[in-house]
Amino acid sequence: MILAAGRGERMRPLTDHTPKPLLQVGGKPLIVWHLERLAKAGFKEIVINHAHLGEQIEQALGDGRQWDLHIQYSPEKVALETAGGIANALHLLGRGPFLVVNGDTYTEIDFNIIALRANIYAGAGHALKLAHLVLVDNPPQHPAGDFAIQDDMLMNTGKQMLTFSGVGVYHPDLFAEVTKGQPAKLAPLLRKAIEGKAATAQYYQGVWHDIGTPERLANLDMQLSKLI
């Protein structure tokens, strides 16, 4: 699932007429970089939620066949936040664990490795986990971080705090208490899973950018354009 329902307030005026996932970097929409990497990793079924200018996303991406993907959409009349958006789309995601990627990030993470790692954690030595997160070094705009890792387990605190990349694998049961169609944040669910020792994590040191401002978008566009 690619999360694409955010309004992108900090990206205005760019997002006044274009949804954030369709903003161009390196010659293609931000969300297309995700789709290409997901297809390369072997994924076939994609769910995308949207709210602000969501019809533009559907028009631009269609059913996904140009990437050898099958895309389904989960429209939201008002943005339901991360957990609310995922819970609203569970009927499209199936009963097993699924990968989620924030649509407003750029990363070169190998999504296949993430999925395999999560499955290993779910089946070996550890009881079935509710969540598996990818953490990265803290960017300048988020110096305090979000979580820590200890023996592959996700922790609320630790000596080295890291930032949640927006890439994670979740079991549908994580969202069991979320009312469909109601806004809900992801962090409280993750904190609860941590308390129940039901969340694992891994540290990624490769390319990752949080595209939260026009300046960051322009910087990434410049970097990618040099590589083309």
C-alpha positions in Angstrom: 0.0 0.0 0.0 1.2 3.5 -0.9 -0.1 6.2 1.4 -1.0 9.2 -0.8 -3.9 11.0 1.0 -2.0 13.8 2.7 -2.8 17.4 1.8 0.8 18.5 1.7 0.3 21.8 3.4 4.0 22.5 3.8 4.4 22.0 0.0 2.0 24.8 -0.9 1.6 26.4 -3.4 2.8 23.3 -5.3 0.1 21.1 -3.9 -2.8 23.6 -4.4 -3.4 22.1 -7.9 -1.3 18.9 -7.8 -1.4 16.1 -5.2 1.9 15.7 -3.5 2.7 12.2 -4.8 2.5 13.5 -8.4 5.1 16.2 -7.9 8.0 15.6 -10.3 11.5 14.7 -9.2 14.1 13.4 -11.6 11.7 13.6 -14.5 8.8 11.5 -13.1 6.2 11.8 -10.4 7.4 10.9 -6.9 5.0 8.0 -6.5 6.2 6.5 -9.8 9.6 5.9 -8.3 7.9 3.7 -5.7 5.8 1.9 -8.3 8.9 1.1 -10.3 10.8 -0.2 -7.3 7.8 -2.3 -6.1 7.4 -3.9 -9.5 11.2 -4.6 -9.6 10.9 -6.2 -6.2 8.2 -8.6 -7.4 5.1 -7.0 -6.0 2.0 -7.2 -8.2 -0.9 -5.9 -6.2 -0.9 -2.3 -5.1 -3.4 -0.3 -3.1 -3.2 3.5 -3.1 -5.3 5.7 -0.8 -6.0 9.3 -1.7 -8.1 12.3 -0.7 -6.9 15.7 -1.8 -7.1 15.9 -5.7 -7.2 12.1 -5.6 -8.9 11.9 -9.0 -5.6 13.2 -10.5 -3.7 10.3 -9.0 -6.2 7.7 -10.5 -6.0 9.5 -13.9 -2.2 9.5 -13.9 -1.6 6.0 -12.8 -4.6 4.1 -14.1 -4.8 0.4 -13.3 -1.0 0.1 -13.1 -0.6 -2.2 -16.2 2.2 0.0 -17.6 4.4 -1.2 -14.6 3.0 -4.7 -14.8 1.1 -4.0 -11.6 -2.6 -4.1 -10.6 -3.5 -0.9 -8.7 -6.6 -0.5 -6.6 -7.7 2.8 -5.0 -9.0 3.6 -1.6 -10.6 7.0 -1.8 -11.1 9.1 1.4 -13.6 12.0 1.6 -11.4 13.5 4.3 -7.9 12.3 5.0 -8.0 9.5 7.7 -4.4 9.8 8.8 -2.1 6.8 8.6 -3.8 4.1 10.7 -7.3 5.3 9.6 -6.3 5.1 5.9 -4.8 1.7 6.3 -7.8 0.4 8.2 -10.1 1.8 5.6 -8.3 -0.2 2.9 -8.0 -3.5 4.7 -10.7 -5.1 2.6 -8.4 -4.6 -0.4 -5.2 -5.7 1.4 -6.2 -9.2 2.3 -5.7 -11.2 5.5 -1.9 -11.5 5.5 0.9 -9.1 6.3 1.4 -6.2 3.8 4.0 -3.6 3.0 3.2 0.1 3.4 5.2 2.9 1.9 4.7 6.7 2.5 4.0 8.4 -0.8 5.9 11.5 0.2 9.3 9.9 0.6 12.0 8.9 -1.9 14.1 5.9 -1.1 16.2 3.2 -2.8 15.2 0.6 -0.2 14.9 -2.9 -1.7 11.3 -3.6 -0.8 11.7 -7.3 -1.5 14.4 -7.6 1.2 12.1 -5.7 3.7 9.2 -8.1 3.0 11.5 -11.2 3.4 13.0 -9.8 6.6 9.6 -9.2 8.1 8.5 -12.8 7.2 11.6 -14.2 8.8 10.9 -12.3 12.0 7.3 -13.4 12.0 8.2 -17.1 11.8 11.6 -17.7 13.5 12.0 -17.7 17.3 9.7 -14.7 17.7 6.0 -15.0 18.1 3.9 -13.6 15.2 4.6 -9.8 15.0 2.1 -7.1 14.3 4.6 -4.7 12.8 8.1 -4.5 11.3 9.5 -1.0 10.7 12.5 0.3 8.7 14.3 3.0 10.7 16.8 5.5 9.2 19.3 8.1 10.6 17.6 11.2 11.9 17.3 14.0 9.3 18.0 17.6 10.2 14.3 18.4 10.5 13.7 15.5 12.9 16.8 15.3 15.2 15.1 13.5 18.1 14.0 10.5 16.1 11.0 8.2 16.8 12.2 4.7 18.0 15.2 2.6 18.8 16.2 -1.0 18.0 17.4 -3.6 20.4 18.1 -7.2 19.3 15.9 -6.6 16.2 13.0 -5.5 18.4 11.4 -2.0 18.0 11.7 0.0 21.2 10.2 3.3 22.4 13.5 4.5 23.8 17.2 3.6 23.5 20.7 4.8 23.3 20.4 5.6 19.6 17.1 7.0 18.5 16.3 6.7 14.9 13.6 8.0 12.5 10.7 5.9 11.1 11.2 5.8 7.3 7.5 5.4 6.5 8.3 1.9 5.2 6.8 -0.9 7.2 5.2 -4.3 7.1 2.0 -4.7 9.1 -0.4 -7.5 10.1 -4.1 -6.6 9.7 -4.6 -7.4 13.4 -2.6 -4.2 14.3 -5.6 -2.2 13.1 -8.3 -4.3 14.8 -9.3 -1.6 17.2 -9.5 1.2 14.5 -13.0 2.0 13.4 -13.3 2.0 9.6 -13.8 5.4 8.1 -12.6 7.2 11.2 -9.2 9.1 11.4 -6.6 7.3 13.5 -2.9 7.8 14.1 -0.4 5.0 13.6 2.0 5.9 16.5 -0.3 4.8 19.4 -0.8 1.4 17.7 2.9 0.9 17.3 3.6 2.0 20.9 1.1 -0.6 22.1 2.7 -3.3 19.9 6.0 -2.4 21.3 4.7 -2.9 24.9 3.4 -6.3 23.8 6.8 -7.2 22.2 5.0 -7.5 18.9 7.1 -5.1 16.8 10.4 -5.7 15.1 12.7 -3.3 13.2 15.7 -2.9 11.0 18.2 -0.1 10.4 18.6 1.2 6.8 21.6 3.4 5.9 20.9 3.9 2.2 19.2 6.7 0.2 16.1 8.1 1.9 14.5 11.5 1.7 11.4 12.9 3.4 10.0 15.3 0.8 8.3 17.7 3.2 9.0 21.1 1.7 9.5 22.7 -1.8 13.2 23.2 -1.0 13.7 19.5 -0.2 11.8 18.6 -3.4 14.0 20.9 -5.5 17.2 19.5 -3.9 16.2 15.9 -4.6 15.2 16.9 -8.2 18.6 18.4 -8.7 20.4 15.3 -7.3 18.4 12.9 -9.5 18.7 15.0 -12.6 22.5 14.8 -12.4 22.2 11.0 -12.5 20.0 10.8 -15.5 
